[in-house]
């Protein structure tokens, strides 16, 4: 049965007039209560949205099946439109760190919304959020807010090219920096590669000056390079730590040729510690990209760096940046509320929880004969599946993971009430809502799921 939208006097249709009315679901705050079927809502979404999703990984192409459709979330759990509740290890891919619907965040957003949702003018909270980032991340003498991590990385690339007067960008195979044309490139197998577009729609000219090199190896640069951009902890090919000397080596090599060093801390910023990965490894970049945690779960991005570099952005300098919703008052309220909760002690606790969950999942998989390892880097937790996977230091290593085995484990865990990311190369995000009781429940689910995965 296919539900037919029914118009209201206001013009926005119900999903199903009778069912929605009975469920108390309104057209403008739809939670799917009137059509309590993941598959029906997803089919309808596919008629309105390409692939039915607004970010590709959500379509479950890598793990099979149709996605659950979320109606609400609370703490460590999400609940789909069918009323099934899962322990959530996705946490909006790291944007949520305090837990879903945290009282401090919801109060901040509700309070901010009463005063208006967007102004197109300076606000006190955008100043406060920029100051807070700069106080905690000492390399950021100036901070410019924007709307996404992708906008942050694309702005950082434009800024680096404008400041240096050079074109070439160096990035690393297996790192992901958002949907920025210049960074959507396909790296060769363990060798430096120039100018290979990683997706249709990116012209060769957009990546002609982008060089892809292996992660955890310091490349030899020349005076054509404007910047090196790197995830200081790789979190898009599993979770991969920088080897000793890698980040310091990049800093030295950039200094040698006058290139800028950009840290993409969209994931690691305020996730691994108060000062991010750069504080953890004591390496100072010229430019840092932020997102996720700094918005408290709302859309946001930021670029920070040395004052002499950042002041080259308009209106002070010749490098253009602007955005209607940049510094949005709801996102800045949520971001300030999140950062206010994130003390050094919180990160100590999150590191302990990540290690604890790693051990619990490892034990469950080992006891079932399912080959999987769960590497931990600070507060970040990864998963690598397969007998041949071994330790991971770069993208070639990461590609040895058994994607089919991950898909089987993913589906088995989902059946047992645990939602993981629907892709073998994503991180597992542990937050403050993942209490010992929650982690133990996840472990019990893993003990039931792992045997099914081992023989699937």
C-alpha positions in Angstrom: 0.0 0.0 0.0 1.3 3.4 -0.9 0.3 6.4 1.2 -1.0 9.4 -0.7 -0.2 12.9 0.6 -3.3 14.8 1.5 -3.2 18.6 1.5 -4.2 20.7 4.5 -5.5 24.2 4.5 -1.9 25.3 5.1 -0.7 23.7 1.9 1.7 21.1 3.4 0.2 17.6 3.0 -0.2 14.9 5.6 1.5 11.7 4.8 -1.8 10.0 5.5 -4.6 12.2 6.8 -6.4 9.7 8.9 -3.4 7.9 10.3 -1.4 11.1 11.0 -4.4 12.7 12.8 -4.8 9.6 15.0 -1.1 9.6 15.8 -0.9 13.3 16.5 1.7 13.9 13.7 1.5 17.2 12.0 2.7 18.0 8.4 5.3 20.4 9.5 6.8 18.4 12.3 6.5 15.0 10.7 7.9 12.1 12.6 6.5 9.4 10.4 3.9 8.4 13.0 1.2 8.2 10.5 3.1 5.8 8.2 4.9 3.5 10.6 6.9 1.7 8.0 10.6 2.2 7.2 10.3 0.7 3.8 7.2 2.7 2.8 8.7 6.0 3.8 12.0 5.2 2.2 10.2 4.3 -1.1 8.4 7.6 -0.9 11.7 9.4 -0.2 13.2 7.8 -3.3 10.5 9.5 -5.4 11.4 12.9 -4.0 15.1 12.7 -3.2 17.9 11.1 -5.4 18.5 7.7 -3.9 16.1 8.5 -1.1 18.8 10.1 1.0 20.6 13.4 1.4 24.0 11.9 2.1 25.0 8.8 0.0 26.2 6.5 2.8 22.7 6.5 4.4 21.2 4.5 1.6 22.8 1.2 2.9 24.4 0.4 -0.5 27.5 -0.9 1.2 25.7 -3.1 3.7 22.5 -4.1 1.9 18.9 -3.7 2.7 16.9 -0.5 3.2 17.8 2.0 5.9 15.8 2.6 9.1 14.1 6.0 9.1 14.6 7.9 12.3 11.7 9.5 14.1 13.5 10.6 17.3 16.6 10.1 19.4 17.5 10.3 23.1 20.9 9.9 24.8 22.6 6.8 23.3 19.6 5.7 21.4 17.6 6.3 18.2 14.1 5.2 17.4 12.8 4.6 13.9 9.3 5.2 12.6 8.3 1.7 13.4 9.1 2.2 17.0 12.2 0.1 17.1 14.9 1.6 19.4 18.6 1.0 18.7 21.8 1.8 20.7 23.4 4.4 18.4 27.1 4.2 17.6 26.8 6.6 14.7 26.0 9.7 16.7 25.5 11.7 13.5 29.0 10.7 12.4 30.6 12.4 15.3 28.6 15.6 15.3 26.8 14.5 18.6 29.2 14.0 21.5 27.0 14.7 24.6 24.2 12.3 23.5 21.1 13.0 21.5 18.6 15.6 22.8 21.0 16.6 25.6 19.2 19.1 27.9 21.9 21.8 27.5 21.7 21.6 23.7 17.9 21.5 23.5 17.5 24.4 26.0 20.1 26.5 24.0 18.4 25.9 20.7 14.9 26.5 22.1 16.0 29.7 23.8 17.8 31.0 20.7 14.9 30.2 18.3 12.6 32.5 20.3 14.9 35.4 19.4 15.0 34.5 15.7 16.5 31.9 13.4 18.6 33.9 11.1 19.5 37.6 10.7 22.2 38.0 8.0 24.0 40.3 10.5 26.7 40.0 13.2 25.6 38.4 16.4 27.2 38.1 19.9 27.1 34.3 19.8 29.2 34.0 16.6 31.8 36.1 18.3 31.7 34.0 21.5 32.0 30.7 19.5 35.0 32.1 17.5 36.6 33.2 20.8 36.0 29.9 22.4 37.6 28.0 19.5 40.6 30.3 19.5 41.0 30.0 23.3 41.1 26.2 23.2 42.9 25.7 19.9 45.9 27.9 20.1 46.8 27.9 16.4 43.6 29.7 15.7 44.2 33.4 16.2 41.2 34.2 14.0 38.2 32.0 13.2 35.6 32.3 10.4 32.4 30.4 10.8 30.5 28.8 7.9 27.9 26.1 7.3 29.6 22.7 6.8 32.9 20.8 7.0 33.0 20.8 3.2 32.7 24.6 3.0 35.5 24.7 5.6 37.9 22.6 3.5 37.0 24.4 0.3 37.6 27.7 1.9 40.9 26.6 3.4 42.1 25.5 0.0 41.1 28.8 -1.6 42.8 30.7 1.3 46.0 28.7 1.0 46.2 29.2 -2.7 45.5 32.9 -2.4 48.0 33.5 0.4 50.9 31.6 -1.3 50.1 32.5 -4.9 50.6 28.8 -5.7 48.1 26.2 -7.1 49.2 22.7 -6.0 47.5 20.9 -3.1 48.8 17.7 -1.6 46.4 15.3 0.1 46.5 11.7 1.3 44.9 8.6 -0.1 42.1 7.5 2.3 41.6 10.9 3.8 38.2 12.5 3.1 37.7 16.3 3.1 34.1 16.6 2.0 32.6 17.2 -1.4 35.2 19.8 -2.5 36.0 19.4 -6.2 39.7 19.9 -5.8 39.8 17.2 -3.1 37.6 14.6 -4.8 40.5 12.7 -6.2 41.5 9.0 -6.5 44.9 8.2 -5.1 47.1 5.5 -6.8 48.0 2.3 -5.0 50.8 3.5 -2.7 52.2 6.0 -5.2 51.8 9.8 -5.7 49.1 10.5 -8.3 48.2 13.7 -10.0 44.9 14.7 -11.5 42.6 11.7 -11.3 39.0 12.7 -10.6 37.4 10.6 -8.0 33.8 11.2 -9.1 31.9 12.0 -12.3 31.2 15.7 -12.6 34.6 16.9 -11.5 36.5 18.2 -14.5 40.1 17.2 -14.9 41.2 20.8 -14.5 39.7 20.9 -11.0 42.1 18.2 -9.8 45.0 18.8 -12.1 46.9 20.5 -9.3 46.0 18.0 -6.6 48.6 15.4 -5.7 47.5 12.3 -3.7 50.2 10.5 -1.7 50.2 7.7 0.8 49.1 8.4 4.4 51.8 8.2 7.1 54.6 8.9 4.6 56.1 12.5 4.4 56.2 13.5 0.7 59.0 15.6 -0.7 57.5 18.9 -1.7 58.6 21.7 -4.1 57.9 25.4 -4.4 54.8 24.7 -6.5 52.9 23.4 -3.5 50.4 25.8 -1.8 49.4 23.5 1.0 49.2 20.0 2.4 45.9 19.0 3.8 45.6 16.1 6.1 43.4 14.4 8.7 45.8 14.3 11.7 44.0 11.2 12.8 42.5 9.4 9.7 38.9 8.6 10.4 37.5 7.8 7.0 39.5 4.6 6.3 38.7 3.2 9.6 40.5 4.9 12.4 44.3 5.2 11.7 46.8 7.0 14.0 49.6 9.0 12.6 52.9 7.2 13.0 55.6 8.8 15.0 57.1 11.7 13.2 54.5 11.9 10.4 52.8 15.1 11.4 56.0 16.8 12.6 57.6 15.7 9.3 54.8 17.4 7.4 55.3 20.6 9.4 59.0 20.6 8.7 58.6 19.8 5.0 55.9 22.6 4.5 58.3 25.0 6.3 61.1 24.0 4.0 59.3 25.0 0.8 57.0 27.7 2.2 53.8 25.7 1.9 51.0 25.9 4.4 49.9 23.0 6.5 46.1 22.4 6.9 44.7 20.1 9.5 41.2 18.8 8.7 39.9 18.5 12.2 36.2 18.3 11.2 36.1 15.0 13.0 38.9 15.3 15.6 38.3 18.9 16.6 36.8 18.9 20.1 36.3 15.1 19.7 39.8 13.9 20.8 40.5 16.6 23.3 40.1 20.3 24.2 42.8 21.3 21.7 42.0 18.7 19.0 44.6 16.4 17.4 47.1 19.2 17.0 47.3 19.5 20.8 47.5 15.7 21.3 50.5 15.4 18.9 52.0 18.9 19.6 52.1 19.9 15.9 50.9 23.4 15.0 49.2 23.8 11.5 48.8 27.1 9.7 45.1 26.5 9.0 42.5 24.3 10.8 39.1 23.1 9.5 36.3 22.4 12.0 32.7 21.1 11.9 30.6 18.5 13.6 31.1 19.0 17.4 31.4 22.8 17.3 27.7 22.9 16.1 26.3 20.7 18.9 24.6 18.6 16.2 23.5 21.5 14.0 25.0 22.4 10.6 28.2 24.3 11.0 31.8 24.6 9.8 34.8 26.8 10.6 38.2 27.7 9.4 40.8 29.0 11.9 44.5 29.9 11.7 47.2 32.5 12.1 46.0 36.1 12.0 48.2 37.1 9.1 46.7 34.3 7.0 43.0 34.6 8.1 43.1 38.4 7.6 43.5 37.7 3.8 39.8 36.7 3.7 37.3 39.3 2.7 36.4 41.9 3.8 40.0 42.6 5.0 41.8 40.8 2.2 41.3 39.8 -1.5 40.2 36.1 -0.9 36.5 35.9 -1.0 34.2 34.2 1.5 30.6 34.8 2.4 27.5 32.9 3.3 23.9 33.8 4.1 23.6 31.4 7.1 27.2 31.6 8.3 27.3 32.1 12.0 23.7 31.0 12.3 22.3 31.9 15.7 20.8 28.4 16.4 24.0 26.6 15.5 26.2 28.9 17.5 23.9 28.5 20.5 24.1 24.7 20.2 27.9 24.8 19.7 28.5 27.0 22.7 26.3 24.7 24.8 28.3 21.7 23.7 31.7 23.2 24.2 30.7 24.4 27.6 30.2 20.8 28.7 33.5 19.5 27.2 36.1 19.8 30.0 39.4 18.0 30.1 37.9 15.4 32.5 35.2 14.6 29.9 37.8 13.6 27.4 39.6 11.3 29.9 36.2 9.6 30.5 35.5 9.3 26.7 39.0 7.7 26.1 38.2 5.2 28.8 34.8 4.4 27.3 36.3 4.0 23.9 38.9 1.5 25.2 36.3 -0.3 27.2 34.0 -0.8 24.2 36.9 -1.9 22.1 37.7 -4.6 24.5 34.1 -5.7 24.8 33.6 -5.9 21.1 36.9 -7.7 20.6 36.0 -10.3 23.2 32.6 -10.9 21.6 34.1 -11.4 18.2 37.0 -13.5 19.4 34.7 -15.9 21.3 32.6 -16.4 18.1 35.5 -16.8 15.8 34.7 -13.7 13.9 37.9 -11.9 12.7 37.7 -8.3 13.7 39.9 -5.8 15.4 38.8 -2.5 17.1 41.7 0.0 17.1 41.4 3.0 19.4 43.1 6.4 18.9 42.2 8.7 21.9 38.4 8.9 21.9 38.0 7.4 18.4 37.2 3.8 17.8 37.4 1.9 14.6 36.7 -1.6 13.2 38.7 -3.7 10.8 37.2 -7.0 9.6 38.8 -10.0 8.1 41.6 -12.6 8.6 43.9 -10.7 6.2 43.3 -7.2 7.4 46.1 -6.9 9.9 47.3 -3.5 11.2 46.4 -0.4 9.2 48.8 2.5 8.6 47.5 3.7 5.2 44.7 3.3 2.6 46.3 0.3 1.0 46.2 -1.4 4.3 42.7 -0.3 5.0 41.4 -1.7 1.7 42.3 -5.2 3.0 39.3 -5.1 5.3 36.6 -7.6 4.4 33.6 -5.4 3.5 31.3 -8.4 3.2 32.2 -9.5 6.7 31.5 -6.0 8.0 28.1 -5.9 6.2 27.2 -9.2 7.9 28.3 -7.9 11.3 26.4 -4.6 10.7 23.2 -6.4 9.8 23.5 -8.8 12.8 24.1 -6.0 15.2 21.2 -4.0 13.8 19.0 -7.1 14.3 20.2 -7.1 17.9 19.4 -3.5 18.4 22.7 -1.7 17.7 23.1 0.8 14.9 26.5 1.1 13.4 27.6 3.2 10.4 26.5 1.5 7.1 30.0 1.5 5.8 33.2 -0.5 6.6 35.5 2.5 6.7 33.6 4.7 9.2 34.4 5.3 12.8 32.5 4.1 15.9 31.6 7.2 17.9 31.4 6.9 21.7 29.9 9.8 23.6 28.9 10.8 27.1 25.5 9.1 26.8 27.3 5.7 26.4 27.3 4.7 30.0 28.7 1.5 31.4 25.2 0.0 31.3 24.8 1.0 27.6 28.2 -0.4 26.7 27.4 -3.7 28.5 24.2 -3.9 26.6 26.0 -3.3 23.3 28.5 -6.1 24.3 25.6 -8.5 25.0 24.2 -7.7 21.5 27.7 -8.3 20.0 27.9 -11.7 21.7 24.6 -12.6 19.9 25.5 -11.0 16.6 29.1 -12.2 16.1 28.3 -15.9 15.7 25.8 -15.1 13.0 28.5 -12.9 11.3 31.2 -15.6 11.5 29.1 -18.1 9.5 27.2 -15.8 7.1 
